[in-house]
């Protein structure tokens, strides 16, 4: 979950379940793009089991000709 606000960085809080003991814990680290996938190395705080979580990447087929269309409505406030 990323949030936008007055600060200049994204706030990240994601929850993960340990595959060994089932403990649910939070992580404030974001995924890293490695080997055409988003991956994150985690360690369970309860049983110290190390594991990797992979996030699916949807392939983006960009515009074949020309440029991307602009956003019709910008919900952010103008300063």
Residue, then its C-alpha position, 0 to 999 in steps of 0.5 A: x500500500x503506497x500513500x501520497x501526501x505532504x512527504x516526498x517518499x512513498x509509505x509502504x506497508x505490506x503483510x506477508x505470511x510465513x510459509x513455515x509457521x503461518x505467522x503474519x507480519x508486516x514489511x515496509x520494504x518494497x519489491x525489487x525488480x530482478x530477473x523480469x519479476x518483482x521479488x522481495x527477500x523476507x525473514x520471519x520474526x518468529x521462526x527466522x525462516x528466510x523466504x522469497x516473495x514474488x509479485x506477478x508482473x503484468x506485461x505492458x504493451x505500450x503504444x505501438x505508434x506515437x506516444x501514450x495518451x495524457x491523463x484526462x483528470x488529474x485528481x491531485x491538487x495544483x499548488 
